[in-house]
Amino acid sequence: MRAAPLRPLLLLLLLGPRLPATGLAEPPAVVLAVLARNAAHSLPHYLGALERLDYPRARLTLWCATDHNVDNTTEMLQEWLAAVGNDYAAVVWRPEGEPRPYPDEEGPKHWTRERHQFLMELRQEALTFARDAGADYILFADTDNILTNNQTLRLLVEQGLPVVAPMLDSQTYYSNFWCGITPQGYYRRTAEYFPTKNRQRRGCFRVPMVHSTFLVSLRAEGAAQLAFHPPHPNYTWPFDDIIVFAFSCQAAGVPVHVCNEHRYGYMNVPVKSHQQLEDERVNFVHLILEALVDGPPMWASAHVSRPPKRPTTMGFDEVFVISLARRPDRRERMLSSLWEMEISGRVVDAVDGRALNSSVLRSLGVDLLPGYQDPYSGRSLTKGEVGCFLSHHAIWEEPKCVCVSFYSVVPRPLNRRTHDVHFTFAELISCSFHTCKSFGKCVFLAMLGARVSPTPPARPPLGRKAQEAQWLPGAWPRSWCSRTTCASRATSRGVWRG
């Protein structure tokens, strides 16, 4: 079944039937192809990245199409185009009417043959428009591909390659290129992929296929033969737009390259066909957090209305964020991460290990176990590790019930008047509960290789049978994490260390 006939194009702004010819002092004319479907979760960041491209907008044309939406993608695009459209050489707006599913579509992330064909026809329409308009290049960029490097377009144009993709990072080893392809058109593992993806080798490398975000030179030799639809007469590979285009490049003798010399941006890992838009949104939040760590971060467009954030404490009474006052960059990054995850946190200045000395520690009543050595490095504790412990200890003493999560350190002792169990300092990996009944204090620990001195009690503190506990060497039972609750819960609080 073929897709419905294309609707008439609405030109919001068109300076002429053809783009101005490239002059000696002018950069090449580029068409940006924006094809959006159910992209409300990523579209603000995608459009924000387009706005920040360091390229003259008078040399850019926007070709925008949207279809089959069940979210507010269409409204977002309309709002953005109304705000910035006049800055560009031309804007082509090609919306679909009422939202509708494809025949036999099982969900919004299910790719049917009809969906593939419709996308191929849209890409071909954009390609044909760029040729007819006299553009030098066309940039295809999926709406969950965020070009955080504002020099990306300039860098790609400077390569002078017929088809070139900026290598994009993701939450996994997934990226927008293949290093190998089978004779049947499927992905083939090669020895070159991981060194390229990890940037152990840098440069621009010839590959059999790029996808999602790539630049096509419309004036390169053989470029006139490139097509998304209909497929090449000799085409027998899978009916997929990216593979159809790869075959077209191969048949026309047009080389395809991927460049990884710079960090260009990020792409979301595709969800499975049975998953929903919410799964894709959550994945994209993870991608935003990746960018906050590796940089540069993603910034949403100010010209797009977004649903308001509603930060919560996730059911706790309070969430603490322990942060060094002398590291405002880390504090800002952590607060930005919590904001993206809609978590409300209270910032607490960490105890700075650099300010500690033996006199300060003695005044606090803190000392080390005799002969203690870190089980991983074989050394004594650093001042930073001691400061980490003291930061958490100060919070643990404040509420009646504390829930600690992410990573932290274990106190020594937790409470000398109850169990007389001394803990060494250690980072946290598995989780456990310990209850000091006389104070009604419940501590939830996520323990990383924690060790106990002396040996752990024969039974968990809440009286569960010893055989129920799956003991880890030198650590509290992992089983307490999922099966134990606080004996006397007055309040509950969470602690994050940023």
C-alpha positions in Angstrom: 0.0 0.0 0.0 1.5 3.3 -1.0 1.4 6.4 1.2 -1.3 9.0 0.6 -0.5 11.7 -2.1 1.7 14.5 -0.7 -0.3 17.6 0.3 0.5 21.0 -1.2 3.5 22.7 0.3 3.0 25.8 2.4 5.9 28.2 1.9 6.2 30.4 5.0 9.0 32.3 3.5 10.6 32.0 0.0 13.0 34.5 -1.3 12.9 33.2 -4.8 12.4 30.0 -6.9 16.1 29.2 -6.5 18.6 29.8 -3.7 21.1 32.5 -4.6 24.2 31.2 -6.3 27.2 30.6 -4.2 29.6 33.5 -4.4 33.3 33.5 -3.6 32.7 35.1 -0.2 29.5 33.2 0.7 29.3 29.8 2.3 27.5 27.1 0.4 23.7 27.0 0.4 22.3 24.2 2.6 18.9 22.7 3.0 18.1 21.4 6.5 15.7 18.5 6.3 13.6 18.3 9.5 11.4 15.2 9.5 9.5 14.9 12.8 7.2 12.3 14.1 6.2 11.9 17.8 9.3 13.9 18.8 7.9 16.2 21.5 10.3 14.8 24.0 13.4 15.7 22.0 12.3 18.4 19.6 13.0 21.5 21.9 16.6 20.4 22.3 16.9 19.5 18.6 15.6 22.8 17.5 17.8 24.6 20.0 20.8 22.9 18.5 19.8 24.0 15.0 19.4 27.6 16.2 23.0 27.6 17.6 24.7 26.3 14.4 27.4 28.7 13.5 26.3 29.1 9.9 24.7 32.1 8.2 20.9 31.6 8.4 20.6 33.5 5.1 22.3 30.5 3.5 20.1 27.9 5.2 16.7 26.7 4.1 14.4 24.7 6.4 12.4 21.9 4.9 10.1 20.6 7.6 7.6 17.7 7.5 5.7 16.1 10.2 3.2 13.2 10.1 1.3 10.5 12.1 1.8 12.3 15.4 0.0 11.4 18.6 1.8 14.1 20.6 2.2 17.8 20.1 5.1 17.7 17.6 3.2 19.6 15.0 2.3 22.4 17.4 5.9 22.7 18.6 7.3 23.0 15.0 4.7 25.6 14.1 5.5 27.6 17.2 9.3 27.5 16.4 8.9 28.3 12.8 6.7 31.3 13.6 9.4 32.6 15.9 12.6 32.0 13.8 11.4 31.3 10.3 12.0 34.8 9.0 15.7 34.5 9.8 16.2 31.7 7.2 16.5 31.9 3.4 13.4 29.8 2.9 11.0 27.7 5.0 9.0 24.9 3.6 6.2 23.6 5.9 4.8 20.2 4.9 2.4 19.0 7.6 0.1 16.1 7.6 -3.6 16.5 8.5 -5.3 14.4 11.1 -3.1 12.0 13.0 -3.5 8.4 11.9 -1.7 5.1 12.4 -0.2 3.1 9.6 -2.0 -0.1 8.6 -0.9 -3.0 10.7 1.0 -0.7 13.0 1.2 -2.2 16.6 2.4 1.0 18.3 4.1 4.4 17.7 7.6 2.7 17.5 6.6 -0.1 15.2 8.2 0.2 11.8 5.9 -1.3 9.1 6.7 -1.5 5.4 4.2 1.4 4.8 6.0 3.6 7.3 9.4 2.9 5.8 8.0 3.8 2.3 6.4 7.0 3.6 9.7 8.1 5.1 11.6 7.3 1.9 9.2 9.4 0.0 9.6 12.3 2.4 13.3 12.1 2.2 13.2 11.9 -1.5 10.9 14.9 -1.7 13.3 16.9 0.5 16.2 15.8 -1.7 14.4 16.8 -4.9 13.5 20.2 -3.4 17.1 20.9 -2.6 18.2 20.0 -6.1 15.5 22.2 -7.7 16.3 25.1 -5.3 19.9 25.1 -6.4 21.3 24.2 -3.0 24.9 23.0 -2.6 24.2 20.6 0.2 21.3 19.0 2.1 21.7 18.0 5.8 19.5 15.2 7.0 19.3 15.1 10.8 16.8 13.0 12.8 14.9 14.8 15.5 16.5 12.8 18.4 20.0 13.6 17.1 21.3 16.7 18.9 24.2 18.6 17.4 25.7 20.1 20.5 28.8 21.2 18.6 27.7 24.4 16.9 30.5 24.1 14.3 29.2 20.8 13.0 27.9 22.1 9.7 31.0 24.1 8.9 33.3 21.2 9.7 31.4 18.8 7.5 31.2 21.3 4.6 35.0 21.8 4.9 35.6 18.1 4.4 34.4 18.4 0.8 33.1 14.9 0.8 30.1 13.6 -1.3 28.3 12.0 1.7 29.7 12.5 5.2 28.3 12.0 8.7 29.4 13.4 12.0 29.9 10.5 14.4 27.4 10.9 17.2 27.7 9.5 20.7 24.9 7.7 22.6 24.3 5.9 25.9 25.8 2.7 24.4 28.1 1.7 21.5 25.3 2.6 19.1 26.2 5.2 16.6 25.1 6.5 13.1 27.4 4.5 10.9 28.3 0.9 10.0 31.8 -0.2 9.2 30.6 -3.4 7.5 27.6 -4.6 5.6 26.8 -8.1 4.4 26.1 -9.0 0.7 22.4 -9.2 1.8 22.5 -5.6 3.2 22.6 -6.4 6.9 25.0 -5.1 9.6 28.4 -6.9 9.7 30.7 -6.7 12.7 34.2 -5.5 11.9 37.5 -4.9 13.7 37.3 -1.2 12.8 34.0 -0.3 14.5 35.0 0.0 18.2 38.3 1.8 17.6 36.4 4.3 15.5 33.5 4.6 18.0 35.9 5.0 20.9 38.0 7.5 18.9 41.1 5.4 19.3 41.6 6.2 15.6 40.5 9.7 14.5 39.8 11.2 11.2 37.3 10.7 8.3 36.9 7.1 7.3 35.2 5.5 4.4 32.3 3.3 5.5 29.5 1.4 3.6 26.7 3.2 5.4 25.8 6.3 7.5 22.4 7.1 8.8 20.3 9.5 11.0 22.5 12.6 10.5 24.6 13.1 7.4 25.4 15.8 4.8 25.0 15.2 1.1 26.9 17.3 -1.5 24.5 17.9 -4.4 27.4 19.0 -6.7 29.6 15.9 -6.1 30.2 13.5 -9.0 27.4 10.9 -9.1 25.2 12.8 -6.6 22.5 13.3 -9.2 21.9 9.5 -9.1 21.4 9.3 -5.4 17.8 8.5 -4.3 15.8 7.2 -1.4 12.7 6.4 -3.5 12.0 4.5 -5.6 14.8 2.0 -4.7 17.4 1.2 -7.3 16.1 -1.3 -10.0 18.6 -3.9 -8.8 17.8 -3.4 -5.1 17.2 -6.6 -3.2 18.3 -5.6 0.3 15.9 -4.9 3.3 13.2 -2.3 2.7 14.6 0.3 4.9 15.4 4.0 4.1 19.0 4.0 5.4 19.9 0.7 3.6 18.2 1.8 0.4 20.3 5.0 0.4 23.5 3.1 1.2 22.8 0.8 -1.8 22.1 3.9 -4.0 25.5 5.4 -3.0 27.2 2.1 -3.8 25.5 1.8 -7.2 26.4 5.4 -8.1 30.0 5.0 -7.0 29.6 7.7 -4.4 31.9 7.2 -1.4 30.4 7.6 2.1 32.5 8.8 5.1 32.1 9.2 8.9 34.2 11.7 10.8 35.1 11.5 14.5 37.8 14.1 14.9 35.4 16.2 17.1 32.5 15.6 19.4 29.6 16.6 17.3 26.6 15.6 19.4 24.4 12.8 20.6 21.8 10.4 19.3 19.1 8.5 21.2 19.3 4.7 21.2 16.2 3.5 19.4 13.6 1.7 21.5 12.1 -1.7 20.5 9.1 -1.8 18.3 6.8 -2.9 21.2 7.9 0.0 23.4 6.1 3.3 23.8 6.8 7.0 23.6 7.4 7.1 27.3 10.2 4.6 27.0 11.8 6.8 24.4 11.4 9.9 26.5 13.1 8.2 29.4 15.9 7.2 27.1 16.3 10.8 26.0 16.5 12.0 29.6 19.4 9.6 30.0 21.0 11.1 26.9 20.7 14.6 28.4 22.5 13.4 31.5 25.3 11.9 29.3 25.7 15.3 27.7 25.9 17.1 31.0 28.8 14.9 32.0 30.8 14.8 28.7 29.7 18.2 27.4 28.8 20.4 25.8 25.3 20.1 27.3 22.0 20.1 25.3 20.0 23.4 25.5 16.4 23.5 24.6 15.1 26.3 22.3 13.6 29.2 24.1 11.0 29.5 21.3 9.2 26.2 22.1 6.7 25.7 24.9 7.5 22.7 27.0 5.5 20.9 29.7 6.5 22.3 33.1 8.8 20.3 35.3 7.3 19.1 38.5 10.1 18.1 40.8 9.3 15.8 43.7 11.1 14.0 46.5 10.1 10.6 45.1 8.0 9.8 48.2 10.8 10.8 50.7 10.3 13.8 53.0 13.5 15.3 51.7 16.4 14.6 49.3 19.8 15.9 50.2 22.5 16.8 47.7 26.0 16.7 49.2 28.3 19.0 47.3 31.6 20.7 47.8 31.2 24.4 48.0 34.5 24.9 46.1 33.2 22.9 43.1 30.2 25.0 41.8 30.6 23.3 38.4 29.8 19.9 39.8 27.0 21.3 42.0 25.4 22.9 39.0 25.7 19.7 36.9 24.2 17.6 39.7 21.3 20.1 40.2 20.7 20.1 36.4 20.6 16.3 36.4 18.1 16.2 39.2 16.0 18.9 37.4 15.9 16.8 34.3 14.8 13.8 36.3 12.2 16.0 38.2 13.8 15.4 41.6 13.8 18.2 44.2 16.9 18.3 46.3 18.3 20.3 49.2 21.9 21.2 48.8 24.2 20.6 51.8 27.8 21.7 51.8 30.2 18.7 52.0 33.0 18.5 54.5 36.1 19.4 52.5 38.8 16.8 53.0 41.4 19.4 52.1 40.6 21.3 55.3 41.0 18.3 57.6 44.0 17.4 59.7 44.7 15.1 62.6 43.7 17.7 65.2 40.3 18.3 63.5 39.6 14.6 63.3 40.5 14.0 67.0 38.2 16.8 68.0 35.4 15.1 66.1 36.1 11.7 67.8 37.0 10.1 64.5 39.8 7.6 64.1 40.7 4.7 61.9 40.6 1.0 62.7 44.2 -0.1 63.6 46.0 -1.5 60.7 43.2 -0.7 58.2 44.0 -0.7 54.5 41.7 -0.1 51.6 40.9 -3.5 50.1 41.3 -2.3 46.6 44.4 0.0 46.7 46.1 -1.3 49.9 46.5 2.2 51.3 45.0 4.1 54.2 42.1 6.5 53.8 42.5 9.7 52.0 41.3 13.0 53.4 38.7 13.1 50.7 37.3 9.8 51.8 37.2 10.9 55.4 35.4 14.2 54.3 32.9 12.1 52.4 32.1 10.0 55.5 31.7 13.0 57.7 29.4 14.7 55.2 27.1 11.8 55.3 27.4 11.3 59.0 26.2 14.8 59.6 23.0 14.1 57.6 22.5 10.7 59.2 22.3 12.3 62.6 19.7 14.8 61.6 16.5 12.9 60.8 14.9 10.0 62.6 14.9 7.9 59.5 17.4 8.3 56.6 17.4 6.5 53.3 20.8 6.7 51.5 21.1 6.0 47.8 23.4 6.3 44.9 26.9 6.1 46.4 28.3 7.1 49.8 30.4 5.7 52.6 29.6 3.5 55.6 29.9 5.0 59.1 32.2 3.5 61.8 30.5 2.9 64.1 26.8 3.3 63.1 25.8 3.5 66.7 28.1 2.2 69.5 25.3 2.0 72.1 23.2 -0.6 70.1 25.1 -3.2 68.2 28.7 -2.2 68.7 29.4 -2.9 65.1 32.3 -0.9 63.7 32.2 -0.2 59.9 35.3 0.7 57.9 34.9 3.5 55.4 34.0 2.1 52.0 32.0 3.1 48.9 28.7 1.5 48.4 27.5 -1.1 45.9 24.8 -3.4 47.2 22.0 -2.3 49.4 21.1 -3.1 52.9 19.1 -2.0 55.9 20.2 -1.6 59.5 17.9 -0.5 62.3 18.9 1.0 65.5 15.7 0.3 67.4 16.4 2.3 70.5 16.5 5.5 68.4 13.9 4.5 65.8 16.5 5.2 63.1 16.5 3.3 59.8 19.4 3.6 57.5 19.2 2.4 53.9 22.7 1.7 52.6 23.7 1.1 49.0 27.0 -0.6 49.8 30.1 -0.9 47.5 32.4 -3.6 48.8 31.7 -2.5 52.4 33.5 -4.5 55.0 32.5 -5.0 58.7 34.7 -5.4 61.7 34.2 -7.5 63.7 32.4 -10.2 61.8 28.7 -9.6 60.9 26.1 -10.7 63.4 24.7 -14.2 63.0 21.3 -12.8 62.2 20.0 -9.7 60.4 19.1 -7.0 62.9 15.4 -7.4 62.2 15.4 -11.0 63.1 15.2 -12.7 59.7 16.6 -16.2 59.5 20.3 -16.4 58.7 19.7 -18.7 55.8 17.5 -16.1 54.1 20.6 -13.8 53.9 22.7 -14.1 50.8 26.0 -13.0 52.4 28.5 -11.1 50.4 32.1 -11.4 51.6 32.6 -8.8 54.2 29.3 -7.1 53.5 25.7 -6.9 54.8 23.2 -9.3 53.3 22.0 -8.3 49.8 18.6 -9.8 50.7 17.8 -7.1 53.2 17.6 -4.6 50.4 14.4 -5.9 49.0 12.7 -7.6 51.9 13.2 -5.4 54.9 11.3 -2.3 56.0 11.9 0.3 58.7 10.8 -0.8 62.1 9.7 2.7 63.2 9.5 5.1 60.3 9.0 8.7 61.3 10.4 10.4 58.3 12.3 9.2 55.3 15.0 11.1 53.4 17.3 10.4 50.5 20.9 11.5 50.0 22.7 12.2 46.7 26.3 13.0 46.6 27.3 15.2 43.6 
